[in-house]
Amino acid sequence: RSPPAAELETRDGSVAVPAAKTRVESVELVLPPHANHQGNTFGGQIMARMQTLAVPWPGGNACPRSRLCHAHPTLRAIEMFHFRGPSQVGDRLVLKAIVNNAFCMEVGVCAEAYGQEMSVSRRHINSAFMTFVVLDQEGRPRTLPMVAPEPGDGERRYREASARKKIRLDRKYVISCKQTEVPLSVPWDQSNKVYLSYNNVSALKTLVAKANWTLAREKEKVRMYTLEEDKFLSFRIEMSVRITAGQAFSLLSDLRRRHEWDSHYASAELVQQVDDDDMIYHVVSQTLSRENKPQDFVILASRRKPCSKGDPYVVAFRSVTLPTHPARAGFTRGETLCSGFCIWPESEEMSKVAYYNQAMPGYLNYVTTNVAGLSSNFCATFEAREKFL
């Protein structure tokens, strides 16, 4: 093996680890206990050896992901595991692994076989892509260094890993959209306003507290995270801004001003002032639906100041139904189940602002090309928000 390459500095000043530094290779012999009665290697044996190369074991060599993050990663998924051909007792298995893309947390593993010890003719028998997560001491996914792909084939693997992540998220998004087979909006009832407002804020706080957020994209000061659950795909976008948390809370909780920084908003009309902390808006979006109509929403906005030190300012949104604002023929009525802002003070002048959203059809136009890092739409929107604040 060649000596590890030096770490490279990216344009934004962060450090990228050369992909070549994460490459691992091993050679193993197929013995009779590893094969069936026909002498062919058990598929489970090959998978176990490929996983062993990609995942560290006690006393073993560092795996590709360990070389990247200097920690023990946890395997989350194996994709595209294909049996391209058999191997037999007496074959040597050459196993290779390398990190394709750190944002996708993906390791590519390849298995080749040859029959004679000095043979140079190798058969490609298996390959797979293994997705990992690295957890901190509190069980939360860690942010990993960027990977600098090797020119040529390495750049191709880097782009393909991003595309595979987008496919995984799109698949999860389709599952999320099945929730819309029943209405998501709840009927607004003045007599039940305390319960509806509490549930609105509680749902957002529950989403914020979930542990398995993983970094999907980072550009300059904007970071986008994803959360994949059984029924929902959720997004979190955050950045630090030079403004007090109280000021950001006041500005972001008024949806009538959101069109000043969010190009997806055409207008927002305050249709009911419930109390000092709860308002109902009729929102019209610039985005056209599949029916080629603008989307509109009726949204309950519930805002809360911190109850104790360390708590964030919260602005929670969810769809409600109002008799005075039924769905209209000229619009496609959209719905949001759980979304909103959380704002944490970082200093007297700085705040961290995070936006959360459980992916619903009305949110698709925000994320359709961004999850694979193919568009700067997210960054442009949040940079515009920073200028607004």
C-alpha positions as CSV (number, residue, x, y, z in Angstrom):
1,R,0.0,0.0,0.0
2,S,1.1,3.5,-0.6
3,P,1.5,5.8,2.4
4,P,-1.6,7.8,3.4
5,A,-1.9,11.1,1.5
6,A,-2.0,14.4,3.3
7,E,-5.3,15.9,4.2
8,L,-6.6,18.4,1.7
9,E,-8.2,21.8,2.5
10,T,-11.5,22.6,0.7
11,R,-12.5,25.9,-0.6
12,D,-14.5,26.8,2.6
13,G,-11.5,26.0,4.8
14,S,-12.7,22.6,6.1
15,V,-10.4,19.6,5.9
16,A,-11.1,16.8,3.4
17,V,-9.6,13.3,3.8
18,P,-8.3,11.8,0.5
19,A,-10.4,8.8,-0.4
20,A,-7.2,6.9,-1.1
21,K,-6.4,7.1,2.6
22,T,-9.5,5.0,3.4
23,R,-8.8,2.1,1.1
24,V,-8.4,-1.3,2.7
25,E,-7.6,-4.7,1.0
26,S,-7.3,-8.3,2.3
27,V,-6.8,-11.8,0.8
28,E,-8.5,-14.8,2.3
29,L,-8.6,-18.6,1.5
30,V,-11.8,-20.5,1.0
31,L,-11.7,-23.6,3.1
32,P,-14.1,-26.7,3.1
33,P,-16.2,-25.4,6.1
34,H,-16.9,-22.2,4.1
35,A,-18.6,-24.1,1.2
36,N,-21.6,-26.3,0.4
37,H,-21.6,-29.9,-0.8
38,Q,-20.9,-28.7,-4.4
39,G,-17.8,-26.9,-3.2
40,N,-19.2,-23.4,-3.8
41,T,-18.7,-20.8,-1.1
42,F,-21.7,-20.0,1.0
43,G,-23.2,-16.6,0.1
44,G,-23.4,-15.7,3.8
45,Q,-19.7,-16.4,4.2
46,I,-18.9,-13.9,1.4
47,M,-21.2,-11.3,2.9
48,A,-19.7,-11.8,6.4
49,R,-16.2,-11.4,5.0
50,M,-17.1,-8.2,3.1
51,Q,-18.8,-6.8,6.2
52,T,-15.8,-7.7,8.3
53,L,-13.5,-5.7,6.0
54,A,-15.8,-2.7,6.1
55,V,-16.6,-2.9,9.8
56,P,-13.8,-3.0,12.4
57,W,-13.5,-6.0,14.7
58,P,-11.7,-6.3,18.1
59,G,-7.9,-6.5,17.4
60,G,-8.4,-6.1,13.6
61,N,-7.2,-3.6,11.1
62,A,-8.9,-0.3,10.8
63,C,-11.8,-0.3,8.3
64,P,-12.3,2.5,5.7
65,R,-14.8,4.4,7.9
66,S,-12.5,4.2,10.9
67,R,-9.6,5.6,8.9
68,L,-11.9,8.5,8.0
69,C,-13.4,9.4,11.4
70,H,-11.0,7.6,13.9
71,A,-14.0,5.9,15.5
72,H,-15.9,2.7,15.2
73,P,-18.9,3.1,12.8
74,T,-22.2,1.3,13.0
75,L,-23.6,-0.5,9.9
76,R,-27.1,0.8,9.0
77,A,-27.8,-0.8,5.6
78,I,-26.4,-3.0,2.8
79,E,-27.5,-2.2,-0.7
80,M,-27.0,-3.7,-4.2
81,F,-25.4,-6.9,-2.9
82,H,-25.0,-8.9,-6.1
83,F,-23.7,-12.5,-6.7
84,R,-22.0,-12.1,-10.0
85,G,-20.4,-15.6,-10.0
86,P,-19.3,-18.4,-7.6
87,S,-16.1,-19.1,-5.8
88,Q,-14.9,-22.6,-4.8
89,V,-12.9,-24.3,-2.1
90,G,-9.2,-23.4,-2.6
91,D,-9.9,-20.0,-4.1
92,R,-8.3,-16.9,-2.8
93,L,-10.8,-14.1,-2.1
94,V,-9.5,-10.5,-2.7
95,L,-11.7,-8.1,-0.7
96,K,-11.4,-4.4,-1.3
97,A,-13.2,-1.5,0.4
98,I,-13.1,2.3,0.1
99,V,-15.2,5.3,1.3
100,N,-17.2,6.6,-1.7
101,N,-18.8,9.6,0.0
102,A,-18.8,10.8,3.6
103,F,-22.1,12.7,3.4
104,C,-23.8,9.5,2.2
105,M,-21.7,7.5,4.8
106,E,-21.1,4.9,2.1
107,V,-18.4,2.3,1.8
108,G,-18.1,0.4,-1.5
109,V,-16.9,-3.2,-1.1
110,C,-15.8,-5.5,-3.9
111,A,-14.9,-9.3,-3.8
112,E,-12.8,-11.0,-6.4
113,A,-11.6,-14.6,-6.6
114,Y,-8.7,-16.5,-8.3
115,G,-7.9,-20.2,-8.3
116,Q,-4.1,-20.4,-8.1
117,E,-1.9,-18.6,-5.6
118,M,0.2,-16.9,-8.3
119,S,-2.7,-16.3,-10.7
120,V,-3.2,-12.8,-12.0
121,S,-6.7,-13.6,-13.6
122,R,-9.3,-12.5,-11.1
123,R,-13.1,-13.0,-11.3
124,H,-15.4,-10.2,-10.0
125,I,-17.9,-12.3,-7.9
126,N,-19.5,-9.8,-5.5
127,S,-20.0,-6.1,-4.8
128,A,-22.1,-4.1,-2.3
129,F,-22.6,-0.6,-0.8
130,M,-22.6,-0.4,2.9
131,T,-24.1,2.6,4.7
132,F,-22.7,3.6,8.1
133,V,-23.4,6.0,10.9
134,V,-20.9,7.2,13.6
135,L,-22.4,7.9,17.0
136,D,-21.1,10.1,19.7
137,Q,-21.2,9.3,23.4
138,E,-24.8,10.4,23.6
139,G,-25.8,8.1,20.8
140,R,-26.3,10.9,18.2
141,P,-24.8,10.7,14.7
142,R,-21.5,12.6,14.4
143,T,-20.6,14.9,11.5
144,L,-17.7,13.3,9.5
145,P,-14.9,14.9,7.6
146,M,-15.4,15.4,3.9
147,V,-13.9,12.9,1.4
148,A,-11.8,14.1,-1.5
149,P,-12.4,11.6,-4.3
150,E,-9.7,10.3,-6.5
151,P,-9.7,11.7,-10.0
152,G,-11.6,9.7,-12.6
153,D,-13.2,6.6,-11.2
154,G,-13.2,8.0,-7.7
155,E,-15.2,11.0,-8.8
156,R,-17.7,8.8,-10.5
157,R,-18.2,6.7,-7.3
158,Y,-18.6,9.9,-5.3
159,R,-21.4,11.2,-7.5
160,E,-23.1,7.8,-7.7
161,A,-23.1,7.6,-3.9
162,S,-24.9,10.9,-3.8
163,A,-27.4,9.6,-6.3
164,R,-28.0,6.5,-4.3
165,K,-28.7,8.6,-1.2
166,K,-31.2,10.6,-3.1
167,I,-32.9,7.4,-4.3
168,R,-33.1,6.2,-0.7
169,L,-34.6,9.5,0.5
170,D,-37.1,9.6,-2.5
171,R,-38.2,6.0,-1.5
172,K,-38.7,7.1,2.1
173,Y,-40.5,10.2,0.8
174,V,-43.0,8.1,-1.1
175,I,-43.6,6.1,2.1
176,S,-44.2,9.4,4.0
177,C,-46.7,10.6,1.4
178,K,-48.9,7.5,2.1
179,Q,-49.9,9.3,5.2
180,T,-51.9,11.7,3.0
181,E,-54.4,9.0,2.2
182,V,-56.3,10.5,5.1
183,P,-56.6,14.3,5.8
184,L,-53.8,15.7,7.8
185,S,-55.5,18.9,8.8
186,V,-57.5,18.9,12.1
187,P,-60.7,21.0,12.4
188,W,-60.1,24.2,14.3
189,D,-62.3,24.4,17.3
190,Q,-62.3,27.5,19.5
191,S,-63.4,25.5,22.5
192,N,-60.5,23.1,22.0
193,K,-57.8,25.7,21.1
194,V,-55.6,25.0,24.2
195,Y,-55.3,21.3,23.3
196,L,-54.6,21.9,19.6
197,S,-52.0,24.5,20.4
198,Y,-50.3,22.3,22.9
199,N,-50.2,19.4,20.4
200,N,-48.8,21.6,17.7
201,V,-45.8,22.7,19.9
202,S,-45.4,19.2,21.4
203,A,-45.2,17.5,18.0
204,L,-42.3,19.9,16.9
205,K,-40.4,19.4,20.2
206,T,-40.7,15.6,19.8
207,L,-39.3,15.9,16.3
208,V,-36.4,18.1,17.5
209,A,-35.5,15.6,20.3
210,K,-35.1,12.6,18.0
211,A,-31.5,11.3,18.0
212,N,-30.8,9.9,14.6
213,W,-30.4,13.0,12.5
214,T,-27.7,12.6,9.9
215,L,-25.9,15.3,7.9
216,A,-27.0,15.2,4.2
217,R,-25.4,18.3,2.9
218,E,-23.3,21.2,4.1
219,K,-22.5,24.4,2.1
220,E,-20.8,27.3,3.7
221,K,-22.9,28.1,6.9
222,V,-26.0,26.1,6.0
223,R,-26.3,22.4,7.1
224,M,-29.1,20.1,6.1
225,Y,-29.9,16.9,8.1
226,T,-32.3,14.1,7.4
227,L,-34.1,11.7,9.7
228,E,-35.4,8.4,8.2
229,E,-38.1,6.6,10.2
230,D,-40.6,3.8,9.4
231,K,-43.3,6.2,8.3
232,F,-41.7,9.6,7.8
233,L,-38.8,11.3,6.2
234,S,-37.9,14.6,8.0
235,F,-35.6,17.4,7.3
236,R,-33.7,19.9,9.4
237,I,-31.9,22.9,8.0
238,E,-29.8,25.1,10.4
239,M,-27.3,28.0,10.4
240,S,-26.0,30.6,12.8
241,V,-27.0,34.2,12.4
242,R,-25.8,37.5,13.9
243,I,-29.0,38.4,15.7
244,T,-30.4,37.8,19.2
245,A,-32.7,34.8,19.6
246,G,-35.6,37.0,20.8
247,Q,-35.4,39.1,17.6
248,A,-35.2,36.1,15.3
249,F,-38.2,34.6,17.2
250,S,-40.2,37.7,16.7
251,L,-39.5,38.0,13.0
252,L,-39.8,34.3,12.0
253,S,-43.1,33.8,13.9
254,D,-44.9,36.4,11.7
255,L,-45.7,34.5,8.4
256,R,-46.9,37.7,6.8
257,R,-43.2,38.7,6.3
258,R,-42.0,35.3,5.2
259,H,-42.3,36.2,1.5
260,E,-39.6,38.8,2.0
261,W,-37.0,36.0,2.2
262,D,-38.7,32.7,1.1
263,S,-39.4,32.7,-2.6
264,H,-41.8,29.8,-2.2
265,Y,-44.3,32.1,-0.4
266,A,-46.5,34.5,-2.4
267,S,-48.5,35.8,0.6
268,A,-49.8,35.0,4.1
269,E,-53.0,36.5,5.5
270,L,-53.7,36.5,9.2
271,V,-57.3,35.2,9.4
272,Q,-57.6,34.6,13.1
273,Q,-55.6,36.0,16.1
274,V,-56.3,33.2,18.6
275,D,-54.3,34.8,21.4
276,D,-50.8,36.4,21.9
277,D,-49.0,33.2,20.9
278,D,-51.3,31.4,18.5
279,M,-52.4,32.7,15.0
280,I,-54.1,31.1,12.0
281,Y,-52.8,32.1,8.5
282,H,-54.0,31.5,5.0
283,V,-50.8,31.0,3.0
284,V,-50.5,31.1,-0.8
285,S,-47.5,29.5,-2.4
286,Q,-45.6,30.5,-5.5
287,T,-45.1,26.8,-6.3
288,L,-47.4,25.1,-8.7
289,S,-48.9,21.7,-7.9
290,R,-49.2,18.7,-10.3
291,E,-52.6,20.1,-11.4
292,N,-50.7,23.3,-12.5
293,K,-52.4,25.3,-9.8
294,P,-50.8,27.4,-7.0
295,Q,-50.9,25.7,-3.6
296,D,-52.6,27.2,-0.5
297,F,-52.5,26.3,3.1
298,V,-54.4,27.1,6.3
299,I,-51.8,27.0,9.0
300,L,-51.9,27.2,12.8
301,A,-48.7,29.0,14.0
302,S,-48.0,28.5,17.7
303,R,-45.0,30.2,19.3
304,R,-43.5,29.7,22.7
305,K,-40.6,31.4,24.6
306,P,-38.2,29.2,26.6
307,C,-39.5,27.9,29.9
308,S,-36.0,27.3,31.3
309,K,-32.3,27.9,30.5
310,G,-31.2,25.9,27.5
311,D,-34.7,25.6,26.0
312,P,-35.1,27.1,22.5
313,Y,-37.6,29.6,21.2
314,V,-40.2,27.6,19.3
315,V,-42.5,28.5,16.3
316,A,-44.6,25.4,15.4
317,F,-46.8,25.0,12.3
318,R,-49.5,22.6,11.3
319,S,-52.5,22.5,9.0
320,V,-56.0,23.1,10.3
321,T,-59.4,23.3,8.7
322,L,-61.5,26.5,8.9
323,P,-65.1,26.7,7.7
324,T,-64.4,30.3,6.5
325,H,-61.5,29.1,4.3
326,P,-62.5,25.9,2.4
327,A,-60.5,24.5,-0.5
328,R,-61.1,26.6,-3.6
329,A,-61.2,25.5,-7.2
330,G,-58.3,27.8,-8.3
331,F,-55.9,26.3,-5.8
332,T,-54.6,22.9,-4.7
333,R,-54.9,22.7,-0.9
334,G,-51.7,21.6,0.7
335,E,-51.1,20.3,4.2
336,T,-48.2,20.3,6.6
337,L,-48.2,17.9,9.5
338,C,-45.3,19.1,11.6
339,S,-42.9,21.9,10.8
340,G,-41.4,25.0,12.4
341,F,-38.4,26.9,13.8
342,C,-36.3,26.4,16.9
343,I,-34.0,29.2,17.9
344,W,-31.1,28.8,20.4
345,P,-29.0,31.7,21.7
346,E,-25.3,31.1,21.2
347,S,-24.1,34.4,22.6
348,E,-25.4,37.9,23.2
349,E,-25.3,38.6,19.4
350,M,-25.5,35.2,17.8
351,S,-28.3,32.6,17.5
352,K,-28.6,29.2,15.9
353,V,-31.8,29.0,13.8
354,A,-33.1,25.5,12.8
355,Y,-36.0,24.7,10.5
356,Y,-37.7,21.3,10.8
357,N,-40.3,19.6,8.5
358,Q,-41.8,16.2,8.2
359,A,-41.9,15.7,4.4
360,M,-45.3,16.1,2.9
361,P,-46.3,16.6,-0.8
362,G,-46.4,20.4,-0.2
363,Y,-42.8,20.3,0.8
364,L,-41.5,18.3,-2.2
365,N,-40.4,21.3,-4.2
366,Y,-38.0,22.3,-1.4
367,V,-36.2,19.0,-1.4
368,T,-36.7,17.3,-4.8
369,T,-33.1,18.1,-6.1
370,N,-31.4,19.2,-2.9
371,V,-31.0,15.9,-1.0
372,A,-28.2,14.8,-3.4
373,G,-26.5,18.2,-3.3
374,L,-27.6,19.0,-6.9
375,S,-29.1,22.4,-6.3
376,S,-28.3,25.5,-4.2
377,N,-32.0,26.2,-3.6
378,F,-31.7,25.5,0.2
379,C,-28.6,27.6,0.6
380,A,-30.1,30.5,-1.3
381,T,-33.3,30.4,0.8
382,F,-31.5,30.4,4.1
383,E,-28.9,33.0,3.0
384,A,-31.9,35.2,2.1
385,R,-33.4,34.5,5.5
386,E,-30.1,35.6,7.1
387,K,-30.1,38.9,5.2
388,F,-33.8,39.4,6.2
389,L,-33.0,38.9,9.9
